[in-house]
């Protein structure tokens, strides 16, 4: 609660303390040493050399800790894919126009995008949320409208969103998770230019130089990357007073990122397994963790992206990614790709025979 109290006392003129307290839940730690020891003892007793499954064992223990059971089972997981557009695109920070956000949303809903293909392979539902794109799609199955505007404002000229929009986005994200069944969510996003707000949030909340965290995004060349760096540096100067987590999110973030912040907080509150995708979804986790550090206990980091800022983001979060495949797509693609590893972590914990049982069978044979 210390971050919320300090934020409220310093910025009550922008974010009334009562609104902050009503929006940001208190997340208690879930890790329990006794349960961790019991889970590890169950693994060590299996009919195989102790530690022979490597990181899969650590993943088994983490999932058991999150779900608070020695026999975890993952149920009704879904990809929560939040979409939004960004006023910063006007500064040339992306190789693509904002209209591509809507085209990709359509492709995802049609089942033809990368995340759609991977999710279908693994039996995962994809829920697309319009948090505020420039060109909205009509309602259809698989699409939810939680719009806060037609894209954020240009952060080089003014804060990206108002405090009211920021808090409403967080509330939207919490409500979305509350309405989902199951005990796990996979985070996804779509938004042309959204590596820019992710870079801004990393630079501000981890106190890193902006030129260290800016990458090519969806295909900028060297000149474009320099232009992007200049624009983001201007946004940081324009919003220099936005140093606390919520203030930074409102001034520098995006509608989809703020909605994902709410989703992370609610999923952590409900002790769901949170599978984090790449750079943009990690920026939502960064904000959520600055507000409530215990959310990190519930997070499984799927991969480290080829986007240069993602490794720095993971370092700031203390995250240990499962894969290093050089991916930089987003959408929730890496989160869906690692999903079978989480399922395997549960199955190996629950289904491998104890060594004592195997030896007893041998003794029982004539």
C-alpha positions, 0 to 999 in steps of 0.5 A, a space after each residue: 500500500 505504500 505506493 498508493 499512499 504516497 501517490 495519493 498524497 502527492 497527486 490528490 488533485 489529479 487522482 482523488 485518494 478515494 478513487 484510487 483506493 476504490 480502483 486499485 485492490 490490495 494484493 497480498 502475497 500468495 507464496 507460502 514456504 510450507 506449500 513450496 516445500 510440499 510441492 518440491 517434495 512431491 516432485 523429488 519423490 517421483 520416479 526420476 532423478 531429482 531436479 531432472 526436469 529443470 525449470 519445468 519443476 520451478 514452473 510446477 511449484 509456481 503454478 501450485 503456489 498461485 493456485 494454492 494446491 499441491 495438485 494444480 489444474 489449469 481451467 478455462 484459460 483465455 487470451 485477453 487481447 486489448 487493443 488501442 491506438 495512440 496519438 504519438 503515431 502523428 510524430 512518426 514513431 511507427 512504420 504503419 498508420 493507426 488504421 492497421 490496428 483495426 485491420 489486425 483486429 479484424 484478422 484476429 477475429 476472423 481467426 487468421 492472425 498469428 495469435 488466432 492460429 496458435 490459440 486454436 492449436 492449443 484450445 484457447 479462446 481469444 477475447 478482443 477488447 476495443 479499448 479505444 481504436 481510431 476506427 472501431 469495428 461493429 460488435 460481433 462475437 469475440 469482440 467487446 467494446 470498452 472504448 475510452 476514446 478514438 485513441 489517446 492524445 499525443 503525449 508530446 503535446 499533452 497527457 495521453 489520457 485524463 485521470 478519469 480515463 486512466 482509472 476507468 480503463 483500470 476498472 474496465 480491465 478488472 471487470 473483464 477478468 471478473 467476468 471470465 471463467 477459469 484460473 488463468 489468463 494470457 495477456 495480449 495486445 494490439 495497437 500500432 505505435 504501442 511500443 512507444 508508450 511501453 518505452 516511455 513507461 519503462 524509461 520513467 518507472 525504471 529511471 532509464 535513458 530513453 535512447 536505451 529502451 527505444 527499438 524499431 517496433 514494427 519495422 522502423 529503419 535507423 532514421 525512423 528509430 532516431 525520430 521515434 527517440 526524439 519524439 519520446 524524449 519530448 513526451 518525457 519532458 512534456 510530462 516530467 511531473 508524472 513520476 508516480 505509477 498512475 500519473 505515468 500511466 495516464 500521461 505516457 501510456 495507452 488505453 489498452 495498456 491501462 486496461 491490461 493493468 486492471 486485468 493484471 490486478 484483478 487476476 492477481 487478486 483472484 489468484 489466477 495464473 497470469 501469462 505475460 506476452 512481450 514488451 507491451 504487456 510487460 509494461 502493464 505488469 510493470 505499472 501494476 507491480 509498482 502499485 502492488 508488488 505481489 502481482 509478480 508472484 502470479 506472473 509467468 513471463 513467456 519470452 524475452 522479445 527482440 525489442 531491445 527494451 524488453 530485456 530491460 523491462 524484465 530486469 526491472 521486473 525480476 522476470 525470468 522468461 521461459 523462451 528466447 526465440 527472437 520473437 517481437 510480434 506481440 498479440 499474445 503470440 508468445 504467451 500462447 506458444 508457451 501455454 503447453 509448457 504450463 500444462 505440462 508443468 501441471 501434468 508432470 506434477 500430478 501424474 508421474 508415479 512416485 519412486 516408492 510406488 515403482 519400487 514396491 511394484 518390483 518387490 511385489 513381483 515373484 
